[in-house]
């Protein structure tokens, strides 16, 4: 991974996709993976293997744990910057509240935002959700 985006570019790309979302972006620069590598990370994490438990281990806990696993993986692999990966609180198009993960990828300039469903390790296009807050 040698593509790096600045805080400002990450902010612009996320706001372009979700103009009404509150963004909490912590770092000055981020590594931007390919979609293939992002999918690899989601699949090789152990997070989707957990069993759902309402209110105890539900969607927001899945998103939190996957985010933490990505950070830990970066530490183990000695990434020079954090991955452009975070958590999001959403309302699905059907009006159901949900927590997911969000990331940027570098191989689709038109729509670089990807949603990761941490309960299934599935990558989705961002237009399936209305995002209210992103923490990266």
N, CA and C atoms as a LAMMPS dump frame, in Angstrom:
ITEM: TIMESTEP
0
ITEM: NUMBER OF ATOMS
408
ITEM: BOX BOUNDS ff ff ff
-5.0000000000000000e+02 5.0000000000000000e+02
-5.0000000000000000e+02 5.0000000000000000e+02
-5.0000000000000000e+02 5.0000000000000000e+02
ITEM: ATOMS id mol type element x y z
1 1 1 N 0.849 -1.185 0
2 1 2 C 0 0 0
3 1 3 C 0.885 1.235 0
4 2 1 N 0.908 1.918 -1.11
5 2 2 C 1.725 3.119 -1.167
6 2 3 C 0.917 4.364 -1.496
7 3 1 N -0.413 4.257 -1.534
8 3 2 C -1.257 5.427 -1.767
9 3 3 C -1.611 6.026 -0.418
10 4 1 N -1.373 7.324 -0.29
11 4 2 C -1.641 8.047 0.954
12 4 3 C -2.526 9.246 0.635
13 5 1 N -3.582 9.417 1.425
14 5 2 C -4.453 10.587 1.296
15 5 3 C -4.313 11.44 2.551
16 6 1 N -4.388 12.74 2.357
17 6 2 C -4.35 13.675 3.481
18 6 3 C -5.701 13.69 4.204
19 7 1 N -5.683 14.244 5.398
20 7 2 C -6.908 14.47 6.17
21 7 3 C -7.941 15.179 5.299
22 8 1 N -7.5 16.239 4.6
23 8 2 C -8.415 17.042 3.78
24 8 3 C -9.044 16.223 2.658
25 9 1 N -8.251 15.379 1.999
26 9 2 C -8.795 14.572 0.9
27 9 3 C -9.774 13.528 1.422
28 10 1 N -9.443 12.906 2.542
29 10 2 C -10.348 11.936 3.163
30 10 3 C -11.668 12.625 3.512
31 11 1 N -11.576 13.794 4.092
32 11 2 C -12.766 14.553 4.477
33 11 3 C -13.629 14.881 3.248
34 12 1 N -13.009 15.344 2.178
35 12 2 C -13.744 15.692 0.959
36 12 3 C -14.445 14.466 0.378
37 13 1 N -13.736 13.341 0.293
38 13 2 C -14.318 12.132 -0.294
39 13 3 C -15.483 11.589 0.533
40 14 1 N -15.34 11.614 1.848
41 14 2 C -16.423 11.136 2.7
42 14 3 C -17.633 12.074 2.635
43 15 1 N -17.371 13.384 2.641
44 15 2 C -18.478 14.348 2.558
45 15 3 C -19.154 14.328 1.193
46 16 1 N -18.408 14.026 0.145
47 16 2 C -19.021 13.906 -1.18
48 16 3 C -20.052 12.774 -1.184
49 17 1 N -19.732 11.683 -0.507
50 17 2 C -20.654 10.546 -0.444
51 17 3 C -21.772 10.778 0.565
52 18 1 N -21.417 11.354 1.711
53 18 2 C -22.374 11.555 2.803
54 18 3 C -22.318 13.013 3.274
55 19 1 N -22.933 13.929 2.535
56 19 2 C -22.798 15.359 2.835
57 19 3 C -23.342 15.777 4.198
58 20 1 N -24.265 15.023 4.76
59 20 2 C -24.851 15.399 6.047
60 20 3 C -24.219 14.688 7.234
61 21 1 N -23.255 13.834 6.982
62 21 2 C -22.651 13.053 8.067
63 21 3 C -21.689 13.905 8.897
64 22 1 N -21.68 13.646 10.183
65 22 2 C -20.678 14.241 11.064
66 22 3 C -19.423 13.384 10.953
67 23 1 N -18.292 14.016 10.672
68 23 2 C -17.035 13.283 10.527
69 23 3 C -16.131 13.567 11.71
70 24 1 N -15.569 12.517 12.256
71 24 2 C -14.544 12.629 13.294
72 24 3 C -13.319 11.916 12.732
73 25 1 N -12.394 12.699 12.195
74 25 2 C -11.203 12.161 11.542
75 25 3 C -10.002 12.529 12.404
76 26 1 N -9.26 11.539 12.845
77 26 2 C -8.232 11.759 13.86
78 26 3 C -6.829 12.02 13.339
79 27 1 N -6.477 11.474 12.19
80 27 2 C -5.09 11.511 11.763
81 27 3 C -4.87 12.43 10.566
82 28 1 N -3.615 12.829 10.365
83 28 2 C -3.261 13.766 9.295
84 28 3 C -3.217 13.1 7.927
85 29 1 N -2.859 11.809 7.901
86 29 2 C -2.748 11.074 6.637
87 29 3 C -3.199 9.63 6.84
88 30 1 N -3.66 9.042 5.733
89 30 2 C -4.171 7.667 5.776
90 30 3 C -3.675 6.862 4.592
91 31 1 N -3.414 5.583 4.83
92 31 2 C -3.137 4.641 3.746
93 31 3 C -4.453 4.262 3.087
94 32 1 N -4.429 4.15 1.755
95 32 2 C -5.635 3.806 1.01
96 32 3 C -5.405 2.462 0.322
97 33 1 N -6.12 1.42 0.75
98 33 2 C -5.914 0.092 0.174
99 33 3 C -6.671 -0.084 -1.137
100 34 1 N -6.348 -1.144 -1.837
101 34 2 C -7.178 -1.552 -2.967
102 34 3 C -8.423 -2.235 -2.406
103 35 1 N -9.427 -2.373 -3.236
104 35 2 C -10.639 -3.061 -2.798
105 35 3 C -10.339 -4.536 -2.504
106 36 1 N -9.471 -5.134 -3.292
107 36 2 C -9.102 -6.536 -3.081
108 36 3 C -8.428 -6.717 -1.714
109 37 1 N -7.522 -5.815 -1.365
110 37 2 C -6.841 -5.927 -0.069
111 37 3 C -7.806 -5.665 1.082
112 38 1 N -8.711 -4.71 0.908
113 38 2 C -9.71 -4.443 1.937
114 38 3 C -10.581 -5.67 2.164
115 39 1 N -10.996 -6.321 1.096
116 39 2 C -11.792 -7.544 1.22
117 39 3 C -10.99 -8.637 1.917
118 40 1 N -9.721 -8.763 1.569
119 40 2 C -8.84 -9.741 2.218
120 40 3 C -8.795 -9.499 3.728
121 41 1 N -8.61 -8.237 4.129
122 41 2 C -8.564 -7.923 5.558
123 41 3 C -9.869 -8.281 6.248
124 42 1 N -10.991 -7.929 5.632
125 42 2 C -12.293 -8.225 6.243
126 42 3 C -12.499 -9.731 6.42
127 43 1 N -12.102 -10.49 5.419
128 43 2 C -12.291 -11.944 5.476
129 43 3 C -11.342 -12.6 6.482
130 44 1 N -10.098 -12.137 6.538
131 44 2 C -9.125 -12.783 7.43
132 44 3 C -9.268 -12.349 8.886
133 45 1 N -10.019 -11.297 9.145
134 45 2 C -10.279 -10.953 10.553
135 45 3 C -11.184 -12.041 11.132
136 46 1 N -11.157 -12.162 12.413
137 46 2 C -11.976 -13.164 13.09
138 46 3 C -13.363 -12.635 13.446
139 47 1 N -13.619 -11.38 13.188
140 47 2 C -14.802 -10.7 13.717
141 47 3 C -16.118 -11.32 13.249
142 48 1 N -16.227 -11.676 11.985
143 48 2 C -17.492 -12.221 11.483
144 48 3 C -17.811 -13.599 12.06
145 49 1 N -16.875 -14.207 12.756
146 49 2 C -17.103 -15.528 13.349
147 49 3 C -17.83 -15.457 14.69
148 50 1 N -17.879 -14.237 15.277
149 50 2 C -18.591 -14.094 16.549
150 50 3 C -20.082 -14.319 16.36
151 51 1 N -20.722 -14.764 17.409
152 51 2 C -22.157 -15.009 17.373
153 51 3 C -22.889 -13.769 17.896
154 52 1 N -23.873 -13.31 17.149
155 52 2 C -24.666 -12.138 17.506
156 52 3 C -25.394 -12.369 18.824
157 53 1 N -25.387 -11.351 19.681
158 53 2 C -26.152 -11.387 20.93
159 53 3 C -26.754 -10.001 21.135
160 54 1 N -28.056 -9.895 21.05
161 54 2 C -28.745 -8.606 21.132
162 54 3 C -28.283 -7.796 22.348
163 55 1 N -27.936 -6.554 22.091
164 55 2 C -27.499 -5.57 23.094
165 55 3 C -26.147 -5.882 23.737
166 56 1 N -25.678 -7.108 23.655
167 56 2 C -24.411 -7.488 24.254
168 56 3 C -23.306 -7.513 23.205
169 57 1 N -23.571 -8.174 22.095
170 57 2 C -22.629 -8.205 20.973
171 57 3 C -23.442 -8.041 19.695
172 58 1 N -23.833 -6.799 19.468
173 58 2 C -24.657 -6.5 18.31
174 58 3 C -23.861 -5.674 17.298
175 59 1 N -24.524 -5.014 16.38
176 59 2 C -23.847 -4.396 15.238
177 59 3 C -22.77 -3.379 15.624
178 60 1 N -23.017 -2.563 16.646
179 60 2 C -21.997 -1.576 17.001
180 60 3 C -20.76 -2.226 17.608
181 61 1 N -20.932 -3.344 18.284
182 61 2 C -19.763 -4.055 18.827
183 61 3 C -18.96 -4.715 17.71
184 62 1 N -19.661 -5.279 16.713
185 62 2 C -18.97 -5.847 15.552
186 62 3 C -18.123 -4.771 14.867
187 63 1 N -18.706 -3.6 14.629
188 63 2 C -17.992 -2.513 13.948
189 63 3 C -16.791 -2.046 14.771
190 64 1 N -16.967 -1.938 16.076
191 64 2 C -15.877 -1.531 16.966
192 64 3 C -14.731 -2.54 16.93
193 65 1 N -15.053 -3.812 17.041
194 65 2 C -14.03 -4.86 17.068
195 65 3 C -13.299 -4.958 15.728
196 66 1 N -14.022 -4.84 14.602
197 66 2 C -13.341 -4.886 13.306
198 66 3 C -12.416 -3.681 13.144
199 67 1 N -12.858 -2.513 13.563
200 67 2 C -12.005 -1.321 13.498
201 67 3 C -10.728 -1.548 14.325
202 68 1 N -10.899 -2.057 15.536
203 68 2 C -9.737 -2.327 16.397
204 68 3 C -8.824 -3.384 15.78
205 69 1 N -9.391 -4.408 15.144
206 69 2 C -8.582 -5.448 14.52
207 69 3 C -7.739 -4.86 13.385
208 70 1 N -8.329 -3.961 12.588
209 70 2 C -7.591 -3.316 11.499
210 70 3 C -6.423 -2.501 12.06
211 71 1 N -6.658 -1.765 13.129
212 71 2 C -5.584 -0.986 13.763
213 71 3 C -4.479 -1.919 14.251
214 72 1 N -4.857 -3.003 14.898
215 72 2 C -3.884 -3.975 15.399
216 72 3 C -3.104 -4.616 14.254
217 73 1 N -3.77 -4.917 13.16
218 73 2 C -3.11 -5.507 11.997
219 73 3 C -2.07 -4.531 11.423
220 74 1 N -2.425 -3.262 11.376
221 74 2 C -1.48 -2.248 10.915
222 74 3 C -0.248 -2.171 11.798
223 75 1 N -0.449 -2.298 13.084
224 75 2 C 0.675 -2.291 14.024
225 75 3 C 1.572 -3.505 13.779
226 76 1 N 0.949 -4.682 13.626
227 76 2 C 1.727 -5.91 13.402
228 76 3 C 2.486 -5.869 12.081
229 77 1 N 1.863 -5.274 11.037
230 77 2 C 2.497 -5.22 9.725
231 77 3 C 3.387 -3.985 9.542
232 78 1 N 3.476 -3.171 10.585
233 78 2 C 4.322 -1.969 10.566
234 78 3 C 3.938 -0.982 9.458
235 79 1 N 2.604 -0.78 9.289
236 79 2 C 2.156 0.234 8.348
237 79 3 C 2.678 1.592 8.809
238 80 1 N 3.013 2.451 7.895
239 80 2 C 3.573 3.756 8.261
240 80 3 C 2.485 4.776 8.633
241 81 1 N 1.253 4.473 8.3
242 81 2 C 0.113 5.32 8.627
243 81 3 C -1.095 4.414 8.861
244 82 1 N -2.138 4.948 9.49
245 82 2 C -3.338 4.123 9.661
246 82 3 C -4.076 3.952 8.343
247 83 1 N -4.825 2.888 8.246
248 83 2 C -5.672 2.647 7.084
249 83 3 C -6.873 3.594 7.159
250 84 1 N -7.348 4.057 6.009
251 84 2 C -8.555 4.893 5.964
252 84 3 C -9.758 3.987 6.209
253 85 1 N -9.999 3.703 7.468
254 85 2 C -10.985 2.72 7.898
255 85 3 C -11.59 3.201 9.206
256 86 1 N -12.889 3.108 9.328
257 86 2 C -13.517 3.552 10.57
258 86 3 C -14.862 2.911 10.795
259 87 1 N -15.584 3.482 11.732
260 87 2 C -16.915 3.01 12.086
261 87 3 C -17.934 4.048 11.65
262 88 1 N -19.128 3.592 11.346
263 88 2 C -20.199 4.512 10.956
264 88 3 C -21.502 4.078 11.618
265 89 1 N -22.287 5.068 11.967
266 89 2 C -23.645 4.825 12.445
267 89 3 C -24.571 5.246 11.321
268 90 1 N -25.513 4.401 11.007
269 90 2 C -26.313 4.611 9.808
270 90 3 C -27.783 4.374 10.054
271 91 1 N -28.52 4.754 9.062
272 91 2 C -29.903 4.33 8.937
273 91 3 C -29.987 3.688 7.562
274 92 1 N -30.314 2.411 7.517
275 92 2 C -30.472 1.748 6.228
276 92 3 C -31.604 2.423 5.467
277 93 1 N -31.629 2.225 4.196
278 93 2 C -32.658 2.846 3.363
279 93 3 C -34.073 2.505 3.836
280 94 1 N -34.232 1.405 4.524
281 94 2 C -35.554 1.017 5.021
282 94 3 C -35.863 1.647 6.381
283 95 1 N -34.979 2.487 6.899
284 95 2 C -35.234 3.178 8.154
285 95 3 C -34.729 2.472 9.402
286 96 1 N -33.985 1.39 9.247
287 96 2 C -33.472 0.626 10.374
288 96 3 C -32.096 1.161 10.771
289 97 1 N -31.876 1.409 12.058
290 97 2 C -30.569 1.859 12.534
291 97 3 C -29.58 0.699 12.474
292 98 1 N -28.315 1.05 12.189
293 98 2 C -27.304 0.01 12.046
294 98 3 C -25.919 0.622 12.257
295 99 1 N -24.95 -0.195 12.624
296 99 2 C -23.548 0.214 12.722
297 99 3 C -22.752 -0.652 11.763
298 100 1 N -21.858 -0.021 11.029
299 100 2 C -21.061 -0.69 10.008
300 100 3 C -19.665 -0.109 10.03
301 101 1 N -18.829 -0.584 9.146
302 101 2 C -17.506 0.01 8.954
303 101 3 C -17.468 0.688 7.602
304 102 1 N -16.61 1.691 7.489
305 102 2 C -16.461 2.44 6.247
306 102 3 C -14.973 2.566 5.948
307 103 1 N -14.635 2.529 4.667
308 103 2 C -13.237 2.658 4.257
309 103 3 C -13.18 3.359 2.905
310 104 1 N -11.998 3.802 2.564
311 104 2 C -11.736 4.334 1.231
312 104 3 C -10.858 3.347 0.491
313 105 1 N -11.087 3.213 -0.821
314 105 2 C -10.244 2.373 -1.668
315 105 3 C -9.678 3.226 -2.791
316 106 1 N -8.556 2.788 -3.357
317 106 2 C -7.874 3.619 -4.365
318 106 3 C -8.082 3.152 -5.792
319 107 1 N -8.95 2.182 -6.026
320 107 2 C -9.081 1.682 -7.392
321 107 3 C -10.426 2.016 -8.044
322 108 1 N -11.145 2.955 -7.49
323 108 2 C -12.391 3.422 -8.108
324 108 3 C -12.54 4.899 -7.767
325 109 1 N -12.026 5.748 -8.624
326 109 2 C -12.011 7.174 -8.325
327 109 3 C -13.399 7.796 -8.248
328 110 1 N -14.362 7.216 -8.949
329 110 2 C -15.701 7.798 -8.942
330 110 3 C -16.415 7.576 -7.605
331 111 1 N -16.281 6.391 -7.061
332 111 2 C -16.896 6.068 -5.771
333 111 3 C -15.874 5.345 -4.907
334 112 1 N -14.985 6.081 -4.224
335 112 2 C -13.933 5.426 -3.447
336 112 3 C -14.378 4.917 -2.075
337 113 1 N -15.59 5.235 -1.657
338 113 2 C -16.068 4.822 -0.343
339 113 3 C -16.632 3.409 -0.43
340 114 1 N -16.271 2.594 0.548
341 114 2 C -16.834 1.249 0.654
342 114 3 C -17.371 1.048 2.059
343 115 1 N -18.458 0.308 2.125
344 115 2 C -19.042 -0.092 3.398
345 115 3 C -18.645 -1.541 3.638
346 116 1 N -18.295 -1.836 4.869
347 116 2 C -17.988 -3.214 5.253
348 116 3 C -19.023 -3.625 6.29
349 117 1 N -19.732 -4.685 6.01
350 117 2 C -20.665 -5.245 6.984
351 117 3 C -19.852 -6.195 7.85
352 118 1 N -19.503 -5.784 9.082
353 118 2 C -18.583 -6.595 9.888
354 118 3 C -19.148 -7.938 10.34
355 119 1 N -20.463 -8.073 10.351
356 119 2 C -21.051 -9.344 10.771
357 119 3 C -20.886 -10.439 9.729
358 120 1 N -20.629 -10.032 8.467
359 120 2 C -20.489 -11.015 7.394
360 120 3 C -19.2 -10.85 6.593
361 121 1 N -18.389 -9.835 6.904
362 121 2 C -17.15 -9.513 6.174
363 121 3 C -17.436 -9.216 4.7
364 122 1 N -18.561 -8.568 4.438
365 122 2 C -18.986 -8.257 3.078
366 122 3 C -18.735 -6.788 2.761
367 123 1 N -18.18 -6.52 1.575
368 123 2 C -18.022 -5.149 1.104
369 123 3 C -19.246 -4.754 0.3
370 124 1 N -19.734 -3.546 0.549
371 124 2 C -20.93 -3.038 -0.122
372 124 3 C -20.662 -1.646 -0.675
373 125 1 N -21.425 -1.27 -1.666
374 125 2 C -21.345 0.094 -2.185
375 125 3 C -22.027 1.028 -1.179
376 126 1 N -21.576 2.259 -1.101
377 126 2 C -22.035 3.156 -0.032
378 126 3 C -23.458 3.67 -0.169
379 127 1 N -24.065 3.576 -1.324
380 127 2 C -25.384 4.175 -1.506
381 127 3 C -26.515 3.381 -0.858
382 128 1 N -26.206 2.266 -0.244
383 128 2 C -27.23 1.468 0.436
384 128 3 C -27.551 1.997 1.832
385 129 1 N -26.806 2.994 2.288
386 129 2 C -26.952 3.494 3.647
387 129 3 C -27.008 5.013 3.678
388 130 1 N -27.715 5.547 4.66
389 130 2 C -27.66 6.962 4.993
390 130 3 C -26.83 7.06 6.267
391 131 1 N -25.636 7.601 6.159
392 131 2 C -24.7 7.637 7.279
393 131 3 C -24.859 8.939 8.043
394 132 1 N -24.905 8.838 9.38
395 132 2 C -25.045 10.025 10.21
396 132 3 C -23.733 10.438 10.863
397 133 1 N -22.861 9.469 11.15
398 133 2 C -21.589 9.798 11.797
399 133 3 C -20.539 8.786 11.351
400 134 1 N -19.32 9.291 11.119
401 134 2 C -18.184 8.434 10.773
402 134 3 C -17.039 8.78 11.7
403 135 1 N -16.457 7.775 12.322
404 135 2 C -15.304 7.945 13.199
405 135 3 C -14.15 7.203 12.577
406 136 1 N -13.082 7.948 12.247
407 136 2 C -11.943 7.323 11.565
408 136 3 C -10.659 7.719 12.27
